[in-house]
Amino acid sequence: MAQEVFAVPVRESALADRFGRRITYLRISVTEHCNFRCSYCSPAEGTPFFARKDHLQVDEYDRLIGIFAELGVRHMRFTGGEPLIHPHLPALIAAARRHEIGKISISTNGLLLARKSELLQQSGVNNLNISLDSLEPEVFTRVTRGGNLQEVLHGISAAISAGIPRIKLNVVLMRTENGHNLADLVRYALTQHVDIRFIETMPLGQAGSKAQNAEFLSASEAKMLIEKELGTLYPAFRPTDNGPARLFQFAEHPRSQIGFITPISDNFCATCNRVRLTASGRLVFCLGQENGMDLLPLLRGSSRNEEIADVIRERIWQDKPERHEFVTDPERSSRIFMMRLGG
């Protein structure tokens, strides 16, 4: 695992909520379109699309990236849908670099990585998360509703060869689909010298709610299953810019970390440092709730950047909730379209 040093905030973030959390991380969805229809993410028929006129344009993304950078955000992740299908993604990455964002991340399903890894590396991406829920071709195709495993594996190899500094594989835990071969996924990550994260299913949208009800596998049980086949996992070094994953590694494989993300069994809301921006310009304060604010009217009206920044600061302070309600009020999250929100 490459130990990269990323830029740290030159000042404390100006974004804070009522619960003492500082916001330094913005997840930016560039499209609700995706070339997969993963069973835990999307309805089989797909997600309703925004009208083209309601999408943020490149100059509007650039403006918001600059505003959030001035407010103290130092990590931006471009998501979707599938961000690699967006034709202007390199320009958005360039905007993040120009506004001195230290950590620039992409979340992708990997299908287009073979063609685009070199461009991502040259553009300045220094953190890449790739979804890989199974190494069994039939399971992979079923979960993604048509995805080609070999193309994704080829893309992962291309990203490694391109020299993108941090590469992580993301695995959504599903009891019947991949609960039996978690160790195989870990073995693959170890041979590629990349990190891997196992994520509990969340009741986001109808697809996520259905998947959680039918497939939930806790991170603690997943860790036990992996250790049963591969041996003891030891706590690993936790980078200062690390997300919510609890990190482990095998003594004989120090280059790869195995992480477990527990939104259901042991939520990490108390340390949440992020907000989300959809492709339609809606700023969402919590993954599990719909509350947020629409920035598009401000961008296309007469508001100055300073005025937009003041509104963002005030609304995050007032409206970012203390925690999600996945367990106590799942109806809140069941109304969310995961592909629109970007995870």
N, C-alpha and C positions, 0 to 999 in steps of 0.2 A: 504494500500500500504506500503510495507516494505521500510523503509528509510535506505538503505545500504550505507556505506562509501567505496568508491573505491579508489585504489591507484591513486595519482596524479603524473604528470610528475615530475621527479627529476630535470629536466632541460628543457629549452625551446626546442621544436622540431627543429631538423636541417632541416626539410622539409618545404619549403615555396614556394609560387608562386609569380608572379610579382604583384599580387593585394593585397599583405599584409596578405594573409591567411596562417596560420600554419596548417600542416597536422598531425593530431594525431590519425587518425582513418583509419584502413584498413579493408575492407570487402573482405573475402577470399572465393571464390567459390571452393568447393571441387569436384563437379560433375555437369555436365549438364543434367544428368538423373533425372527424377522425376516420382513419382507414381501417380501424378495428371496431368491433361492437362487443367489448368484453362483458361477460355475463353479470359481473358485479358492479359495472359502471354504467352501462347503457341499456335501455330497452331494446328488444330485438329489432324494432323498426327504426331505431336511432333517436336522436334528440332533436326537438324543434329548433330550427335555425333562426337567427336574427336576420331581419332585413338588412341588405347591404348598407343602406344609408345609416343604420343604427350601429354599425361597427366603428370602433375607434380607427382613425387613420394614422399613418406613420407619424405625421407631425404632431398629432394629438398624444400618441404614446410617448414621443420624444419629450413633449412638454411635461407630461405627468412624471416621467422618469426623472426629469430635472427637478421638479417640485419635491418629489419624495427624497431625492438625494440631498437637497437642501435641508430637509427636515430630519436628516440623520439616518435614513435607510442605507445599509451597506451591503445587503445581500438581495439580489433580485433573481428570481427563477422564472423562466419562460415556459409556460405549460399550454395545454389545450383543453379539450380535444388533443390533436396531435400537432405540436408546434412546427415540426419539420415540413409540414405541407404549406405553411404560410410563406408566400413568395418574398416577403420583405423581412424575414427573420434576421438576416445578417445586419440590416440597417438598424433594427431594434437593439441587437447586441452592441453594435457600434455606438449607439446612443448611450447605453449603460456605461461603456468604457469612457466615452467623452465626459460623462458626468461623474467619473471617478468612483464608480461602484467597484468595490474590491472583489466580491465574489459573484460571479455570473454563472448561473446554473441553467440546465435544460432538463426537463423530464420528457422522455420519449418512449414510444413502444418499440423503437429500434428498426422498424421496417425500412426506413430510408437512410439509415446510418451508413451503409456501404457507399452510398453516393455523396454523403454530406459531411462525413467526419472530418475530412481535411479542412473544409470550409469553416466548420465550427471551431476547430482548433485555431485556425488563422484569425478568426473573428474575435477571439479572446475568451471563449468559454473555458472555464477552469473547473467545472463540476458537472458531471453528467450522470443522470439516473435513468436506467433502462429497465422497463418492465420485462420480467421473464418468470412466468408463473408455473412453467413445467418444461421438462426436457423430453417429454413423451409427445411425439408429433400429433397423435390423435387427440390427446388431452389439450394440447396447446391450441389446436384448430377448433376444438369444441368451445373452450373458454373464450377465445377471441372471436368466435363465430366467423372462421374462415382464414385466420392468420397462418402464415407459412413460417414454421420454426426455423428452417434452414436459412432463410433470408435474414431473420433476426440474429441468429448466431453469427452469420457472416458480417452483419453490421456491428456486432460487439467486437469482433476481431479487428474490423476496420478502425473502430474508435480507439482501441488499444494501440494499434500501429500508428495512428495519427498523433499519439502522445498527449491526449487530453489528460490533465494531471490527476483528477479524481474521478473514478468510475465506480458506480454502485449499481448492483442489480436489485430491483425491487420485486419482492414476491408477496402477493396477497395470499394469506393463508386460507385454504379451502379444504375442509376435512376429507371429502371424498375425492376431490380432483387432484390434490397434490400432497395431502397429509402423509401419504405412504412413501413419497420420494423426496422429502426435504433434504435428506443427507446427500442425494445425488446432486441437487442444486448447489449445496455447499461444496461438494467435491469439485464441481465445475468452476465455481468462483475461486477456489484455492488454486486450481491448475492455471487459471487465467491471471492470477495475482490481482484480483479486484475484490472490492467489498460486496457484501450482500446484506439486505435488510428484509426481515419478515414482518409483515404488517397485518394486524387483525382486520377482518372485514368490518365495515361500518354501514349503518342503515341509512345511506345517502341515496335518496330517490327510491323508486319502486324496485329497481334492479338491485341496489345495495341492500334494501330491507329484505328482499327475497333471499339474496345470497347469505346474509347473516343468519336468517332463520334456519336455512337448510345446511349451511356449510361452516358455521363458526368453529374455529379452532384457536384456542388461546395461545398467546406467545409463550407462556410458561410450559404448556404441553408440547409445543413445537420444539422448544429448547431441549426438553427431555427426550423427544424422539431423535433429535440430531445427536445428542450425547450418547444415546444408547448404541448408535452405530459407529460414531466417530471418536468418542472419548470426551474427556472433560473440557469444557469451555471455561477460560479464565477471563476475568474482567480486563478490558483493554484500555489503553490510553484514550481519553476523550478530548478531541480538539476543542478549542475555545469556541469555534464557529459551528460545532456539531448541533444537529437538530435533536429531536426527542428520543432518538433510538438509544437503548441500553446496549453498550458495545462489549463484545467478547472476542476472544481469539484462541486458537490452538497454539500451544507452546512451540510446536514445530513449524508453524506457518505464521510468522509475525507480519507478513506483508498484507494479509487480508484480515479484515474485521467482519464479524458476524453480529448484526444488530437486530433488535426486536423492538417493534413499535406497538404500543399498547393503548390505543385510544379507548378501548372498552374495558379491559380487565384492570387497568391501572392508569387512569387518565393523567395527562401531563399539562392540563390547562393552566396550572399555577405558574408555569414558566413560558407560556405562549408569547412569542415575540413577533407574530406575523399578522398581516391582513392580506386580502386577495382582491385583485382587480380583474373583472371579467372583460371579454372582448367587446361588450356593449358599454363599457365605461362605468359599471357599477362596482363600487368599493364595498366589499363584504368583510365584516369584522370577525366572523367565526365560521369555521367550516360546517358546523352542524346547525346553523340557523340562517334564516333569510334576511335578518336585519342588516341594513347597509345604507348607502347613499348613492345617488346617480350623479356622476361627474360630467357626463356628456353635455347637459344644458349649460353648465358653468364654462366648459371649454369652448362651446360654440356661441356663448353669449358675450357679454362685455366684461366678464370678470378678469381681473389681473391675476397673475400667478400668486402674488402675496395674499390676495383675497381667497383664492382656492385653497392655499396652504392653511389659512386660518380656519376655514370651514372643516377641512380634513382633521386638523388638530382638535377642534372642538367636538366633532362628532365621535372620533375615536375615544376621547375622554368620557363622553356622556354614554355612548351606546355599545362599546365593545363589552360583551357579557363576561361574567366571571368564568363561565365554563359552558361546554356543550351539554346537551340534555339527551344524549343517545340512549341512556338507560331509563331515565325517569319520564321522558316525554319524546319518544321516538317519532311521533307524528310531525314534529318540527323539521326533522331532517329528511323525512320521507317525501317532502315536497321539493327537494333540491334535485336539480339535474347536474350530476357530477361532471359530465363532459363540458357543461357551460362554466362551471366554477373552477375547474382546473385542479382540484385536489388540494 
